[in-house]
Amino acid sequence: MKKLLLGCALMAAAMPALAEEITYRKHIRPLWEDKCERCHGSNSPYLGAFEENKKMYVDDDKGPRMDSYADLLFFAAWPDTGALMRRLDDGKNTKDGQPGNMHKQLGKSEEERQANLRLFRLWIGEEAWTLKRPKEITKEELLKFKAAY
């Protein structure tokens, strides 16, 4: 019963956001600050430095820096197309059904994770949500990205 009530409360909280355009400033940034900033904030390295010393940063609980709109788009749209989606995805879009390695960070319960994943999906655009890598994506697919500021 508690899970049902929590699920209803989360859905009710998300409903106003679903009726309006999802934007980085109003919806994604606060969610990112709550769930992602600790590991991907201004104290984290940019991707190049992260890749050069990956083990050290992972051991220090740091991932690549994503603390601005432009930095987050780098991992969603271009040039590292799909990286954000591959890591946040719940596994419903993969052959093996396994969620991305950051899906669990979207919330304490599966209901909260699904509600937060839905916000990211709506922000990117349902038609643009892709797990493809940069070499696999077409210009037409890139043009479907919404990601409003």
C-alpha positions, 0 to 999 in steps of 0.5 A: 500500500505504501508503494502505491501511495508513493507512486501516486504521489510521485505521479501527481508531483510530475503531472504539472511538469508533463503538461508544460514544456520540460526545460533545463532551467525549470526541470532538469537542472534541479533534478540534476542538482539533486541526483547527479551533482555530487559526482558530475559537478564543478569539482569533476574533470572534463571528459578528456581528463576523466578518460586519461585518469579514469580509475583514479576518478572512479575510485574518488566517486567522480564522473565526467563533468556535466554542470552546465547546459552545454556540458549535459548536451555534450553527453546527450546530443553531440558529440558524445551522442546517446551517452547520457541516455545509455547510462540513465536508461531503464533497460527497456531499450536494450537487448539484454534488458539491463539498465544503464549504470546510472539508472539507480541514481535517479531515485531511491525507489523504482517509482521515483527512478521512472518519474525522473527518467520520464522527465529526462526523456521528455526533455530530450524528446521521446523521438530523440531518446537513443542509445546509439553512439555518435557514428550510428546516428543520422542528421535526421535523428539529431534534428529530433532533439528538443532539450529546451533551455 
